[in-house]
C-alpha cells in the first residue's frame, strides 16, 4: 500500500534531521517552499510538519517559523542508571515507594540516582538538571507543587526532546504529556466522604493541600460525594493549606476550629496532617470520634500509630513504586503501551470514623 504523501515528506525530513543534514536550531523552509520543491500542496506539508511537531523533531513558533528541536547525536552507551526525584525521602509514605522502585530496578540490572526537592521548585530545577548532566537512562519523578503552575516545564520538555523516558509518580503534571502512576485521588476523595455520609453525617468539613494536585483531586471527589447525597456545600468549612503552612498548623488552632464549627465529620488531606488535627482538637476539648469523626488518606504507619487510630484511604505505596519502575523500564525498551496507571482506592476502617449514631440530628 502506498504511503500517504504527508508521511513520505515527514519521513524524509526526519531522516535529514537524524543524519545531521538539518541541525538543531535550524529553521525549516516555509510551507510554500517545501510544497514547491516536492510538488505537493501546502496542506500536505502542514500535515507532515504536524506529525514531526508531535514527535518533537520540530517546533512551530508563531510569527517566526518552524525549527528543528531534535539533536542528532551519536547514540551513547546506556548508563544503567535511573534518576529518581521525589519531594521527600526518609519519612511518611516515601520509603515504601522508593523501596518498591529500587527492588524492580535492581532486578532489571539498574542502579538508582536519588534526589529530593522538599517540594520546592528551585530544588526540583536543580535535581532535573543534575539528572540530565549525569546522563541517566530514564527518570521517575514526583512533580513538585503539582497543584500550581510549574516554572520548570521547559526542563521537562527538554527531557522529552532528548528522548529520555520519564514516568511521574503520585501526580500528573499539567502542561506536559508525561504518563503517571498514582492513586485515583478523585475516587479517593469521593470514597472518604461517602464513608462519613453512610454513617449519617450531614455537615462534613474538609482540609486539603492547595499546592499539590492530589489535594485538588481529593477535594473534587469530596464535593462530588456531598452533591450526590444532596448535602449543602459550606465553603466556610473548607480549609486549604500549603507546604509552607505545615509547621504553623499547631499554632493556627483558632482558624482550624472555626472551619470545623458545626461539623460532625471531617475529610483530612492525609494521615500526617490528621495526626496533628487529632492532637489539636484534643487540646481544645474536642474528641475524635466522639465529637467529630475523621477520615484521612494514605493508610501510612501513622494511621495505626495515632492516639486515635485513623480510618484512612489506602495508598498502595510499594505497588505504586514497583509499577512505576516496571513501566519506566518498558518505556526504555521502546515499548508502546498505556503507561499511566491509577490505583483504585479502598478504605481501611479504624476508630477515628467511629460509629456515630447522632448524625440524624446533625447540622446541615
N, C-alpha and C positions, 0 to 999 in steps of 0.2 A: 504494500500500500504506500502511495506517495506521501511523503511528509509535507504538512502544510507549509506554505511559503514563509509565514512568520516564524515558524520553528526552525526552518532551514537558516534563516537570517540570524536568529538568536544563537544557534549553534556555531555559526560562522564567526560571529562577534565574540562569543565565549572562547572559541579556540584561539583567536587573536590575543585575547586578554591573558589566557593561561600560558601561551607560549612567549609572552612578553612583547609582542608587536604593539599592543595597546597597553600603556603603563598606568600604574596607579596615579590618579590625579589628572590624567589626560582627558581633554574634552572630546566627546564623540561628535562626529559630523552631524549636521542638522537632519531632521526627518526628511526634508525635501531633497537634500543632497544624497542621503542614503537611498531614497526611493529612486532617484535618477540613476545612480550607479548600478543598482541591482534590478532596475526595471520593474519595480513593484509600487503599489500605492502607498501614500503617506499613512493610511490607516493600518496597513500591514506592518509597516515599520514601527508604528506606535505599539502594536501588539507584541512585536519582538522585544522592544525596549521594556515593555511592561513585565514580560517574563524575566528578563535579566535584572530588573529592579527588585522583583520579588525574591530572586535567588541571590540578591546582594552582590551582583557583579557591577551594577551601575546604580547611580543615584541621580534623579532628576531634580534640578534646583530651579525653582520658579524664577523666570526672568533672566536666567543665566545659561541654562542648557543642561546637557546630560554628561556626567563624568564617571570615569572608571574609579570604583572604590575597592576593587579586589586587588590584592597584591600577589602578583605571580612570583612565588618564592620557591626555592628548591625544597622539596619535601624533607623535613627533618626527621631524625630518628625519634621514636617515642621515648618520652622521659620515664614512663611507667609511674608517674606521679599525678595525683588528683588534688586539686585545690579545694578545700572545704572552708567556707566562710559562714559563720553563724553570729547571731547577735551576742550570745553568751556561751560559755563553755562548761564551767565547773559546777553549775548548780541547776536546780529545778528539773526541767524535762530534758535538758541538753545532753547530759552524759549518756542517757539511753539512746537518744537519736544518733549521737556520734559513734557510740559502740556498734549500733546496727550498721552504720555506713562502713566503719572500719572492718567489721567481720567480712562483709561482702568484698570489699576492695582487696583485702589480704588474700582471700581465696582466689581472686582474679589475678594475683601477682602484682598488684599496685600498692604503692605507699601513699600516705596521706599528708598533705601540707596544710596545717590547720591555722586559721586566723579568726579572730572575733572582733566585733565592732562596738560592743556596749550600746548598740542601737543608735550610733552617731554616724551621720552621713559622711563626715570627713574621714572617719576611721574606715568606713566601707570603701571610700575612694582609694585610700592608701592600700587596703587589702587587695582590691581588684587589680590595681596597677602592679602590685608586687607579684601576684599570681601570673600576670601576663609576662613580666620580666623573667620569672623563673621557668617559663616555658612548659607549664603543666599541660597534660593531655586533655583535661576536662575540668569542669568546676561544678560543685554543688554549693549553692548559695542560698542563705536565708536573707531576703531583702531587708534592708534597714528602713525603719519608719515607713513601712509599706502602705500605710493609710494616707500618706502625704505625697505631694509631687516630689519626684526624685531628681536631684541635681546631677546624679551620676549616670543618667540614661545614655549619654554619649559613650561612656566606657562599656556599658552592656552592648551597645550597637557595634563598637569596635571589636569586642569579643566575638560577636556574631559574624562580622566581616572576615575575621581571621579563621573562621570555620572551627572555632574551639567549642565543643559541645558543652552546654550549660543546662543544668536542671535546678529549679528553685525548690526550696522546701518551706513548709508552714504557710506559705502565701504566694500567690502570683504577684506580678509586678506590672501594673498598668503602664502602657507605653512601650513595652517590648513583648514580642510574641513568643516568650520562652515557656516551655512546659513546667508544671509544678506538681509536687506531691505534698498533700496536706490532708487534714481532716476537712470534711464538708462543714465549714463553720456556720453557714446559714442554717443547715439542717440541725446543727448542734444547738444553736440559739433557740430554734423552734422547739426542739425536744426538751430543753431545760425549762422553758416557760410552760410548756404543756404539762410537765410533771407537777408543777405547782398548781396549775389550773385544775388538773384532775383531783387534786387534794381539796379543792373547794375555794382556793384563794381568788379574790376578785380584784384586789389592788396590789399589783406586783411592781416593785421598783427594779431598776436596772443600773448596774455600774459597769461601764465599758471603757476600753482604752481607745483613745482618739487617734494616735499616730501609727497604729498597726492595723492592717486591713482586716485581720481576724476580728478586731473589735467592731468594725463596721458591719461585717457579715453576721456576727452573733447578734448584734442589735437588730439587724433586719429580720432575722429569724424570730427573735423575741417579739417584735412588732407584729409579725405575721400570726403568731400564736394568739396574741391578745385580740387582734382583729377577727380572726376566725372564731374566737369564743364570744364575740360580741361585747368585749370589755372596753372600757374607756382608756385611752392612752393619756396619761398625765405627764406632760413634759417636766413638771416640777419634781417628778420622782425619778428622773434620769440624771445620773452623774457621769460626766466624762472626765478622764484624767489622761495625762501623757507620761512618757517615760521619766521626764524631769520631775513630775509631781510625786512619784512613788515615795521618796524619802520623807516628804512632807505630809503624807496621808495621816499618820497618827496625831499630828498637831492640828489637823483640819476637821476635828470632831464635829464642830458646830455646823459646818456646811453639809457634812455627810448625814448627820442626824436630821437636818431639815429636809434633805432629799428623801429620806426614808419615812417621813411623817405620814401617818395614817395607813401605812402599808403593812400587810401581813406576810408578804413573800418578797424574796429578793433573788434576782439572777445576777451573779457576780462574775466578772470577766475571766478570772482564773483562780486556782487554788491559792496561789501566792498572795493575791490581794484579799481573798476570802478569809485567810488566816488572820490578817490584820484587822479585817472588819469584825470578825467574831470577838477578838480581844477588845477592840474599841467599844463595841456595843456593851460588852460585859462591864467595862469600866464605867459606863453611863447607865447601868441598871437595866439594860435591855438584853434579854437572853434568847439564844438560839438553841432549840426551835420553839421554846415556849411562847415567846413574844413575836418572833419573826422567823419564818422558815427560809432556808437558803439553799440554792443550787449553784455550783460553780463548774469550772471546766478544767480538763486535763487528766483528772484522776492520777495525780502525781503522788509521790510518797507523802507529801504534806497533807493530802486529803485524809489519809488514815491516821496521821500523827497529830492532827489538830485536836485541841481540847474537846471540841465537839466534832467528831469525825464527819467529814463533808460528803454529802451527796454530790457527785461530780460526773460530768460527761467525759467518758474515756477518750483520751487521745492516744492512738496506738504508736507510741514513741519509737520503740525498737523496730516495729514493722515499717514505720514511715522511713526510717533511716535505711533499712535494708532495701525497700522498694526503690528509693531514690538512687541508691548506689547501683542496683541492677539495671535500672533504666538508663543511667548515665553510661554504663559500660556498653549497653546496646547501641546508644547513640554514637559512641566512639567507634564501634564496629560498622557504623553506617547503616544500621537497620532502620526501616521506616515502620513506625508503629505509633499508637496513641500513648505518648509518654506521660501525659497528665493523669494523675490518679488522685481521687478524693475519697478518703475512707468514710463510710457511713458511721455516724456516732451511735453510742449506746450509753444509757445512764447507769451508773453504779450507785445504788442507794445506800446511804448511811444515815446517821442520826440527825444531820442538820436540816433535812427537809421534814422530819417528824411525821406525826400523824395528826394533822391539825383539824380538830372537829368543831372549831368555832367559826370557820370561814364563811358559813352561810349568812352570818350576820355581819360580815366584814364590810369595810368602807368600799364604795365603788367610785 
